[in-house]
Amino acid sequence: MTDAVKKRSAWALIRHEGRFLFTQRSATTSRPGQWCPPGGGVQSAELPEDACVREVREEVGLVVRVVKQVCEDGGFCYFLCELVRRPPVVVLAPRECSDFRWVEPGELLQLGAIMELSRMQRVFLRLASPIRLEP
């Protein structure tokens, strides 16, 4: 095969009581310290929706169901997800995540460095929940 295989990733937008789950990437991952929704790489022969559910379970210990795909942006697939079990009890995988927060999109920048901020802005605009860039 002469063409490079395009790497895809799947990210879960999990809303609970008006807030979305964001995790801080651990020191052992790429982009350590940055905040992002739970997610990661899509394995070969895996559907992005399945990767999204798997990554959430692996990174934060939650069981979710994909409601809909919000968008795909440069190989990044974003899915709106709902919790299967409530209340959510987050159990972080320390090799993947060092912290977590439930935040409103308008509060997102208060966390610190956001992974793929321009993509996150586009995603939340599609959800009619824009990220505020100024206080």
JOHUDA-V209534 format. One record per pair of residues at least 12 apart in sequence whose ideal C-beta (glycine too) atoms are under 6 Angstrom apart, sorted by the first residue. I is the first residue (numbers start at 0). J is the second residue. Records with the same first field share a line. If there is no record, write none. Layout:
I->J + J
This chain:
5->74
7->41 + 74
8->39 + 40 + 75
9->38 + 41 + 47 + 50 + 51 + 76
10->36 + 38 + 77
11->36 + 37 + 38 + 51 + 55 + 78 + 80
12->36 + 77 + 79
13->63 + 80
15->87
18->101 + 102 + 103
20->101
21->34 + 100 + 102
22->37 + 96 + 99
23->97 + 98
25->95 + 96 + 97
27->94
30->114
33->112 + 114
34->110 + 113
35->114
37->54 + 55 + 58 + 59
38->54
39->54
47->76
48->65
51->78
57->92
58->92 + 95 + 96
59->89
60->90
61->87
62->83 + 84
63->80 + 82
64->81 + 83
65->78 + 80
66->79 + 81
67->79
69->122 + 125
70->125
72->118
75->118
77->122
104->123 + 128 + 130
105->131
107->130
